């Protein structure tokens, strides 16, 4: 599957096999890039255009300074998405990406612009809940690396390769800082449906903390638990895409 590097470096668009009727904007987890979603078009209807966010410090933007403030990421994403409003859209975000997707939807509502028709939020506790772990982004390197290894979201070959590690550590610290310094500012619930996904073996994100997302919408809410730990979006990718596909088919029918 090829990709279309748009003039805006914030987005990577994966071409569709049929005329696009819905856009699914995807937001990566801490340390992740647009590449995380490269296989997604294969598991979704041909009319869905997958557009993945590429914040600074990763992928084709590896040499740029990563952003350590979630608000800056949301502002950059909002500017990029502003050119893509002619089709109905949905957002998917995992972990850090879920917070970006949620805050971006709120930002767009406040700006009076086009809003997502559906939010898919994955592997992330509801934003109004207190953190259950102390911050890790500012730990000394040995302790920080121990946390990275515990989460199992970074390829072992990266962690074992000193030169690669030097490249990715600033990004990981910035992304962790963006999540761990994030504070929910309150406000009315969104009006779009929210679908939440969690890993059945995820020790960091409980089912109760996922179910708490329901207070953030006045529309339909559903919660799905899939096999796997925190990065179940990889180990249970096709199950996840099957659930998303059903919702996007309904969304496309609504706008036909």
Residue pairs with C-beta under 8 A, 6 or more apart in sequence:
1 14
1 15
1 38
1 39
1 41
1 42
2 14
2 15
3 12
3 13
3 14
3 15
3 34
3 38
4 12
4 13
4 14
4 15
5 12
5 13
5 60
6 12
6 13
8 79
8 80
8 83
9 54
9 60
9 61
10 53
10 54
10 55
10 76
10 77
10 79
10 80
11 34
11 51
11 52
11 53
11 54
11 80
11 81
11 84
12 34
12 51
12 52
12 54
12 59
12 60
13 49
13 50
13 51
14 37
14 38
14 40
14 41
14 49
14 50
14 51
14 52
15 41
15 49
16 41
16 46
16 47
16 48
16 49
17 41
17 46
18 46
18 47
19 47
20 47
20 48
20 49
20 87
21 47
21 48
21 87
21 88
21 252
21 255
21 256
22 47
22 48
22 49
22 87
22 88
22 89
22 90
22 248
22 251
22 252
22 255
23 48
23 49
23 50
23 51
23 84
23 87
23 88
23 89
23 90
24 40
24 44
24 48
24 49
24 50
24 51
24 89
24 90
24 91
24 92
24 244
24 248
25 51
25 52
25 53
25 81
25 89
25 90
25 91
25 92
25 101
25 116
26 34
26 36
26 37
26 40
26 50
26 51
26 52
26 53
26 91
26 92
26 93
26 97
27 52
27 53
27 77
27 91
27 92
27 93
27 94
27 96
27 97
27 98
27 100
27 101
27 104
28 34
28 36
28 37
28 52
28 53
28 55
28 58
28 93
28 94
28 96
28 97
29 36
29 94
29 95
29 96
29 97
29 123
29 153
29 231
30 95
30 96
30 153
30 172
30 175
30 176
30 178
30 179
31 58
31 148
31 153
31 154
31 168
31 171
31 172
31 175
32 58
32 94
32 97
32 153
33 52
33 54
33 58
33 59
34 52
34 53
34 54
34 58
34 59
35 52
35 59
36 52
36 94
36 233
37 50
37 52
39 237
40 50
40 241
41 48
41 50
43 237
43 238
43 241
43 242
43 245
44 50
44 241
44 244
44 245
44 248
45 245
45 248
45 249
45 252
47 252
48 248
48 252
49 87
51 84
53 77
53 80
53 97
53 100
54 60
54 61
55 61
55 66
55 67
55 73
55 76
55 77
56 64
56 65
56 66
56 67
56 76
57 64
57 65
57 66
57 67
57 170
57 171
57 174
58 66
58 171
62 167
66 170
66 171
66 174
66 175
67 73
67 76
67 174
67 178
68 137
68 173
68 174
68 175
68 177
68 178
68 181
69 177
69 178
69 181
70 96
70 99
70 100
70 103
70 178
70 179
70 181
70 182
71 103
73 100
73 178
74 100
74 103
74 104
74 107
75 107
77 100
77 104
78 104
78 107
78 108
78 111
81 89
81 104
81 108
82 113
85 113
85 114
88 117
88 251
88 252
88 254
88 255
89 114
89 116
89 117
90 116
90 117
90 118
90 119
90 120
90 247
90 248
90 251
91 101
91 104
91 105
91 116
91 118
91 119
91 120
92 101
92 120
92 121
92 122
92 244
93 99
93 100
93 101
93 102
93 120
93 121
93 122
93 124
94 122
94 123
94 124
94 233
95 122
95 123
95 124
95 179
95 230
96 124
96 175
96 178
96 179
97 122
98 121
98 122
98 123
98 124
99 124
99 127
99 179
99 182
101 116
101 119
101 120
101 121
102 119
102 121
102 127
102 216
105 115
105 116
105 119
105 190
105 192
106 187
106 190
108 114
108 115
108 116
109 115
109 190
115 190
115 191
115 192
116 192
117 192
117 193
117 251
117 254
117 255
118 192
118 193
118 194
118 195
118 247
118 248
118 251
119 190
119 192
119 193
119 194
119 195
119 217
120 195
120 196
120 197
120 244
120 247
121 194
121 195
121 196
121 197
121 213
122 196
122 197
122 198
122 233
122 240
123 197
123 198
123 199
123 202
123 205
123 230
123 231
123 232
123 233
124 205
124 210
125 205
125 206
125 209
125 210
125 212
126 209
126 210
126 212
126 213
126 215
126 216
127 182
127 184
127 216
128 184
128 186
128 212
128 215
128 216
129 209
129 212
131 180
132 204
133 204
135 176
135 180
135 181
136 143
136 144
136 147
136 176
136 180
137 144
137 173
137 174
137 176
137 177
137 180
137 181
138 173
138 177
139 147
141 169
144 169
144 172
144 173
145 159
148 154
148 159
148 172
149 159
151 204
151 230
151 231
152 229
152 230
152 231
153 230
153 231
154 168
154 172
157 164
158 164
158 165
158 168
159 165
189 215
189 216
189 217
189 218
190 216
190 217
190 218
190 219
191 217
191 218
191 219
192 217
192 219
193 217
193 219
193 220
193 221
193 222
193 247
194 213
194 214
194 216
194 217
194 219
194 220
194 221
194 222
195 221
195 222
195 223
195 224
195 243
195 244
195 247
196 210
196 211
196 213
196 221
196 222
196 223
196 224
197 210
197 223
197 224
197 225
197 226
197 232
197 233
197 240
197 243
198 205
198 207
198 210
198 223
198 224
198 225
198 226
198 232
199 205
199 225
199 226
199 227
199 228
199 229
199 230
199 231
199 232
199 236
200 225
200 226
200 227
200 228
200 232
201 227
201 228
201 229
201 232
202 228
202 229
202 230
202 232
203 229
203 230
204 230
205 230
207 223
207 225
210 223
211 223
213 221
213 223
214 221
214 223
224 243
226 232
226 236
226 239
226 240
227 235
227 236
227 239
228 234
228 235
228 236
229 235
232 240
233 240
